Amino acid sequence: MFVSDNTFEGVKEYFFKRLQSKFSERELRQMLKVFVSKRLNLSSADFLLVKDQKFSESDLLFFRDKVKRLESGEPFQHVSGEVFFYNQMLKCDYRALIPRPETEELVDWIVKEANAKKVIDFCAGSGCIGLALKSEISNLSVQSIELSDDAIELIKENEAFTGISINPLKFDVLNDNFKNLNLKADVWVSNPPYIPNKDKEIMESNVLDFEPGMALFVDDSEPLVFYEKIAQEASTLLIDGGFLFFEIHEDLGEEVVAIMNELGFVNIELRKDLQGKDRMVKGQKVLSRYGSE
C-alpha cells in the first residue's frame, strides 16, 4: 500500500511527503482539506472530526490520483475542478484561463464605480467576470462574448452551477462584424489575450501546459490588437457616458491609455493591482451634447 495506513494521518503523511518540494505547508494543508472535504462531502465544521476517519481503498486511490496530477504540474484549481472567485464558486479546467486575483480587482472596480445596467464581456473565458458582476449588481443584464467552443461550454456549466445567466455567444472579436449584434451597453469589459508569443520562454510550465494558448497569446508584432479593436468598436457602440474596462499586460498600460485617448475616451485611469503592477484601465465614452443615443 502506498500509504502507511488508511487513516487521515496516513493520507496526510503521503500527501506532504510527495508534494512538499512543490508547495508550502500552508498550501498543502489547504489543498488536503479541499480534497478530503470534497471526497467525503464534509462541511468546514465536519472536517474537524476527520482525524478519526478510516478511508476505503477507493478513497485512497482518489487521493493518489490528486497527488500524481499535482506532481505533474497541473494547477490545483484544475485538479480540484473548482475555483473561488469574487464570492462565487466556479467550475474550472483546461477549457479557459484560471480566474485570478487581479481580475477580481477589476470586477470590484466595476461594481463600485460603473453603476452598470448592461455589461458586455468580451473574451469571456470561464464567464467569471460576468458571473461575479451579476451576482453583485441587481437587475444587471450580461452578454458574454467568446470564440472558443470549449470555453462557451464551460460558461454554460458555470451558469447551471451558479444559477446565474450571462448569455454566452460565439463571436470572433477580430474578424466578425460588431454591428451584426446588439452590443449597445453602458459597460464593456475585457480581459483579452495580451501576452506576446516571445514571453513563452519565461513562463511557468503549469500555465503553458494546462491553460489554453488562444486565451493567452498574441503575435509579437501586434500585442495590442484586441485592445485596438475593442476600443475602436466601443467608441461608437457604448452608450454616451458608458465605460470601457480592460485588464492589461503590466508592461503595456501606457500604450492602452494612448489608444483610448486617440479614440476620444475621457476620464481615463490606469490602475495598479495589489502587487503594485499596472493591470487595469478604465475609460469613459464622451457625453454627446445631444444626449445618449
Secondary structure, DSSP 4 states (H G I P E B T S, - for coil): --SSSSBHHHHHHHHHHHHTTTS-HHHHHHHHHHHHHHHHT--HHHHTTGGG-B--HHHHHHHHHHHHHHHTT--HHHHHTEEEETTEEEE-STTSPPP-HHHHHHHHHHHHH---SEEEEES-TTSHHHHHHHHHSTT-EEEEEE--HHHHHHHHHHHHHHT----EEE--TTTS-GGGS---EEEEEE----EEGGGGGGS-HHHHTTS-GGGTEE-TT-TTHHHHHHHHHHHHHEEEEEEEEEE--TT-HHHHHHHHHHTT-EEEEEEE-TTS-EEEEEEEPPPPTT---
